[in-house]
Structures are given as C-alpha cells and as structure tokens.
Amino acid sequence: MAVVGVLALQGSYNEHLAALRRIGVRGVEVRKPEQLLGLDSLIIPGGESTTMAKLANYHNLFPALREFVSGGKPVWGTCAGLIFLANKAVGQKTGGQELVGGLDCTVHRNFFGSQLQSFETELSVPKLAEKEGGNETCRGVFIRAPAILDVGSDVEILADCPVPANRPSITISSGEGDEEEVYSKDRVIVAVRQGNILATAFHPELTSDSRWHRFFLDMDKESHAKAFSALSLSSSSRDAEDLPKNKPLDLPIFE
C-alpha cells in the first residue's frame, strides 16, 4: 500500500489525513526530515505560509523537501502548499519567505484578499472528470487564497476561475527595479500540474469530493510505472550488450 506523507507543521493536515483514510490510503504526519524517507508521495497542506516556513526552517526541512521534490515522487501543495512549491511568489510580507520551489510559476500570496474575502465557487475541471469520473465541476473552497499569475510552458492548467468583482486591485512587480503593472485579466489560474507536482489554490480536503486525492494517488502509480519501464529498458539494454555480436537481436532469442 502506498504511504502518503502530509506535512504536519500547521494548517489543514488533519483534514488531508482524514480524506486519505476515507479512500483507504495510509497517511502519516511529517515534521522532521527523516520522516520523508520511505514515503511514496507528499502533501503540503494549506495554512499560514509564513508560519509554516518558519517552522520548516526551525526543523531544517527545506533541504529535505527540495530533495524530495527533485527526486520525482509526487508532491501536492494546497493553498499555502502551492506557495511553498512555486518558484516565485509575490505579494509577500516584508522580508519574504523561503520557498521549496520546483513548480515553474509565479504565485500571488493573497490574491483574493483577506480572510473576509474567503469564498466558495464551482470550478470547471474537465481533466479531473476525464481521469476520475463524476461531474465536470468541483467545489472550490478558497480561504485567504493565493492564485497563479503565470506559468511556464511545461505546466498544465487544470482549473481557473473568474476574478471576483470585489477583489482589491493588485499591483504586480516582476522584480526589483522593474516597472509595476496591475493584474487586469478577468480569470486567474487556481490548479496546475507539472510532472510530479500538483498544486491547487483551494482546499479539496474540506469537501466530500475525493477525486483530487485520487488524482494525486494516480500520479504516484504513474511514477512507479515509469520507474519500472525505465528499469526494464535498462535491463534489456544490458542483456543485449551481453549477447554474442554475431547473433541477431530479433526476438524471441533461443539458446
């Protein structure tokens, strides 16, 4: 059985563990670097991203988290977890915060405003429905939520949503000394996938819809299948090299 780690520093890690239990999957709490060993995948939950970053620094987790992400095992960040996984974050508090990185995107930390601007909405998710069945919409729970402003060419967009009419105007600076611009699009990205990384600006663990968790677990199955395929290809190549040079490589080969 796959073992899914849930970063349990702060935030909605208990809700993710409960969601995993509902679909018969073992989830374990992760608070120290050594607890990442032996995991098949990892969820970084929503919470207060600055507090989570401080606790991750205290436990010296950032190097181990970066190694886990770069190792190719599936990682899913929800809300604050999305911020953790982004290569770049804007709209941060003074001094910023450390990021794990790995996801080629720019995220705005509080795109939808304060806690009072939290909301729920229906999201169009055809890719999720195609893979996991059910309706082509899901309930998105946004709590003081971030959003993805732009993505790299290798990033697949899984969901976006309209920008709320009452959202405060957001000014974006692309870097120190660069000219600032106001975000003027009428929709914003809220769910993406890039290889082994899944990220959502909302909280699927706070709903009864288990499809996002199943989608994430299917990513783990895909990674195992690719590893097995690569291993088989490597073994076949070595076997071919061991054959006498004057023998044809057409299969089947009988000795």
Secondary structure, 3 states (H helix, E strand, C coil): CCEEEEECCCCCHHHHHHHHHHCCCEEEEECCHHHHCCCCEEEECCCCHHHHHHHHHHCCCHHHHHHHHHCCCCEEEECHHHHHHEEEEECCCCCCCCCCCCEEEEEECCCCCCHHHCEEEEEECHHHHHHHCCCCEEEEEECCCCEEEEECCCCEEEEEEECCCCCCCCEEECCCCCCEEECCCCEEEEEEEECCEEEECCCHHHCCCCHHHHHHHHHHHHHHHHHHHHHHHHHHHHHHHHCCCCCCCCCCCCC
